[in-house]
């Protein structure tokens, strides 16, 4: 239900479409639909539609990866010259095939997303060899669609340039955060303020495409070492997307935090029932794409 309404965007979907798409004939009923809508409303806003109106999910389209991809692709291809970095960031957004056999949604629900993906493939295949060789995510993207990508790779496989680099600053779970990227980025980790200070004093280039920084860098969680790191990054690399992470955020609104520390976004740890951080790969991919890196 969530995926079906998210993909529909501001247009929404009528009840009849949702019933046919999500329930088999044996299980399809008004009661089943009502229960699903009530459960969904515990997490997101889905207003009651008017007579014969559509159900619309009130979530910013930018927060829906599929819609973000489609909108971002339109912006990129509308330019007179496509940026390799922007195309690479779009390729990096794909981690799995959403219309695989595991999806309960009818194929037509993914039509716009699939069309946008095919457009991206056409743009990439039309790049000169030198530009195509600069894409770090093309091979991984093709591997996501093994049954379709044979024709996409008719050109000789080209050597991959250095991949995007991410800095992870966390005293407890830096290694786990890096593992969450699944090898998609080259990562360096910093686990203490002392290690960070040594990097700065040593003249480290800080040549990262994004940085994830935990607020507390001591077991006591009474410090704000992460703020020092973010202030240094704001001064030394103001163009770098940065993320503040913490289980206990400062007593101020997120907009104020972003403005004061110059961070691109704020992530609250343990923000779901499994006590995991929000999907990091997608978050970082979006930030890198938005920054045009």
Helices and strands as residue ranges (DSSP letters): H 2-8, G 9-11, H 15-22, H 30-40, G 61-63, H 65-77, H 84-92, G 107-110, H 111-125, H 129-132, H 138-144, G 151-153, E 165-169, H 174-180, E 186-190, H 193-201, E 210-214, H 225-236, E 241-246, H 254-261, E 265-268, H 280-290
